[in-house]
Amino acid sequence: PLKYPTMFKSADVAIINKMDIAEAVGFDDAAATESIRRVAPQAAILRVSARTGAGMDAWYRFLEERMDGRRARGERTRVAVAEALLDLIGEGDLSPTAERGAARAGVSLRLVFHYFADLQSLHAAAADRQTERIRPLLGPLPDKGPLARRLSAFVGQRATLWERIAPVRRASLLMEPQSPEIGRRLAQAREFDRSSIE
């Protein structure tokens, strides 16, 4: 590490391999550890033997944990961009671009298209977030009692729902001709409305 400090300064992990022959070759583990700590105090130090497999389980766990962390960060970014798109629509921007969504979410456009293959998948994620936003408004309605009471509950629920989704619905109708994904989601919403009335 002291010979090539630049290589180690930003390392998250330092792997000391061939531990199966460390004693035979006179390897000084304490000195190596001290050198790593001087150059990369943040790095985890793993001792392994690729030949015998010793220590490899710890290396695999480290990789899994890092991958889980990256997946979590990726999901947070996906949610932030989808939420940003919905917020822009709610503020009156009925045709928000990926660039404006990225700016609102505080991420680069490059990162947006790292997590979303294209605009269709971005629209799909925004539609999923919209569904999560309005799900609490779709609680069960009374199916017994006087018709007037049941009808009032249904109309009240639908009025609240339509008021909440109005901006996103207007934007969706504008984008429907160019977006098969939005068209598919609107068709599902229409079918849901029909079935809930019947």
C-alpha positions in Angstrom: 0.0 0.0 0.0 2.8 2.4 0.8 4.4 1.8 -2.6 1.1 2.4 -4.5 -0.9 4.7 -2.2 -3.1 6.2 -4.9 -4.5 2.7 -5.7 -5.5 2.2 -2.1 -6.7 5.7 -1.0 -10.3 5.3 -2.2 -10.5 1.5 -1.7 -13.5 0.1 0.2 -11.7 -3.2 0.8 -8.2 -4.6 0.8 -7.8 -8.3 0.2 -4.8 -10.1 1.4 -4.6 -13.3 -0.6 -2.5 -16.5 -0.3 -2.8 -16.6 3.4 -2.3 -20.4 3.2 1.4 -19.7 2.5 1.8 -16.6 4.6 3.8 -18.3 7.4 6.0 -20.2 4.9 7.1 -17.0 3.2 7.5 -15.0 6.3 4.6 -12.6 5.6 4.3 -9.9 8.3 0.5 -9.5 8.7 0.8 -6.8 11.3 3.0 -4.7 9.1 0.7 -5.1 6.1 -2.3 -4.2 8.2 -0.6 -1.1 9.5 0.4 0.0 6.0 -3.1 -0.4 4.8 -4.5 1.6 7.7 -2.0 4.4 7.1 -3.1 4.8 3.4 -6.8 3.6 3.5 -8.2 3.7 7.1 -11.7 3.4 5.7 -11.0 0.0 4.0 -12.1 -3.3 5.3 -9.3 -5.8 5.4 -10.1 -9.4 4.4 -7.6 -12.3 4.6 -8.3 -15.1 2.1 -6.8 -18.0 0.4 -8.3 -18.6 -3.1 -6.6 -22.0 -3.2 -8.1 -23.4 0.0 -11.2 -21.2 0.2 -10.4 -19.9 3.6 -11.9 -16.4 4.2 -13.9 -16.5 0.9 -17.2 -16.6 2.8 -16.4 -13.2 4.3 -15.5 -11.8 0.9 -18.8 -13.1 -0.6 -20.8 -11.5 2.3 -19.0 -8.2 1.8 -19.9 -8.3 -1.9 -23.6 -9.2 -1.1 -23.9 -6.4 1.4 -22.4 -3.9 -1.1 -24.8 -5.1 -3.8 -27.7 -4.8 -1.4 -26.7 -1.2 -0.6 -26.4 -0.4 -4.3 -29.8 -1.9 -5.0 -31.3 0.2 -2.1 -29.7 3.4 -3.4 -30.9 2.6 -6.9 -34.4 2.1 -5.7 -34.3 5.3 -3.8 -33.1 7.1 -7.0 -35.9 5.5 -9.0 -38.5 6.5 -6.5 -37.1 10.1 -6.3 -37.3 10.6 -10.1 -40.8 9.1 -10.3 -41.9 11.4 -7.4 -40.3 14.4 -9.1 -42.2 13.7 -12.3 -45.5 13.5 -10.4 -44.7 16.7 -8.5 -44.0 18.6 -11.7 -47.3 17.4 -13.1 -49.0 18.5 -10.0 -47.6 21.9 -10.4 -48.9 22.3 -13.9 -46.1 20.9 -16.1 -48.3 18.4 -18.0 -45.4 17.2 -20.2 -42.4 16.9 -17.9 -39.2 15.9 -19.6 -36.7 13.5 -18.2 -34.3 16.5 -17.9 -36.7 18.4 -15.7 -37.5 15.3 -13.7 -33.8 14.7 -13.1 -33.3 18.3 -12.0 -36.2 18.2 -9.6 -34.9 14.9 -8.1 -31.4 16.3 -7.8 -29.7 13.7 -10.0 -28.0 13.7 -13.4 -29.9 12.9 -16.6 -27.3 10.1 -17.1 -28.3 8.6 -13.8 -32.0 8.7 -14.8 -31.3 6.6 -17.9 -29.0 4.3 -15.9 -32.0 3.2 -13.9 -34.7 3.6 -16.6 -34.1 2.0 -20.0 -36.3 4.6 -21.7 -39.2 7.1 -21.2 -41.7 4.2 -21.2 -40.1 2.6 -18.2 -39.9 6.0 -16.5 -43.6 6.6 -17.2 -44.4 3.1 -15.8 -42.5 3.9 -12.6 -44.4 7.2 -12.2 -47.7 5.4 -12.8 -46.7 2.9 -10.0 -45.9 5.7 -7.6 -49.2 7.4 -8.5 -51.0 4.1 -7.7 -49.3 4.0 -4.3 -50.2 7.6 -3.6 -53.9 7.1 -4.2 -54.3 3.5 -2.8 -55.2 4.9 0.7 -58.2 6.7 -0.9 -59.7 3.4 -2.2 -60.8 1.9 1.0 -63.7 -0.5 1.2 -67.2 1.0 0.7 -70.3 -0.1 2.6 -72.2 -2.8 0.8 -75.1 -2.9 3.2 -77.6 -0.3 4.4 -79.8 2.2 2.7 -79.0 2.9 -1.0 -78.7 6.6 -0.4 -75.9 6.1 2.2 -74.0 3.7 0.0 -74.4 6.0 -3.0 -73.2 9.0 -0.9 -70.1 7.0 0.2 -69.3 6.0 -3.3 -69.7 9.5 -4.8 -67.6 11.0 -1.9 -64.8 8.6 -2.5 -64.8 9.1 -6.2 -64.9 12.9 -5.9 -61.9 12.8 -3.6 -60.1 10.4 -5.9 -60.7 12.4 -9.1 -59.7 15.6 -7.4 -56.4 14.1 -6.4 -55.6 12.4 -9.7 -56.9 15.2 -12.0 -53.4 16.7 -12.9 -51.8 13.3 -13.5 -54.9 12.2 -15.6 -54.7 15.3 -17.8 -51.0 14.7 -18.4 -51.7 11.1 -19.1 -54.3 11.9 -21.7 -51.9 14.2 -23.4 -49.1 11.5 -23.4 -51.4 8.6 -24.3 -51.0 8.8 -28.1 -47.2 8.7 -27.8 -46.8 6.3 -24.9 -48.1 2.7 -25.1 -47.3 2.3 -21.4 -49.5 5.2 -20.4 -52.2 3.9 -22.8 -52.1 0.6 -21.1 -52.3 2.1 -17.6 -55.3 4.3 -18.6 -57.1 1.3 -20.1 -56.6 -0.5 -16.7 -58.0 2.6 -14.9 -61.0 2.7 -17.1 -61.7 -1.0 -16.6 -61.4 -0.5 -12.8 -63.9 2.4 -12.9 -66.4 0.3 -14.9 -66.1 -2.7 -12.6 -66.4 -0.6 -9.4 -69.6 1.0 -10.7 -71.1 -2.3 -11.8 
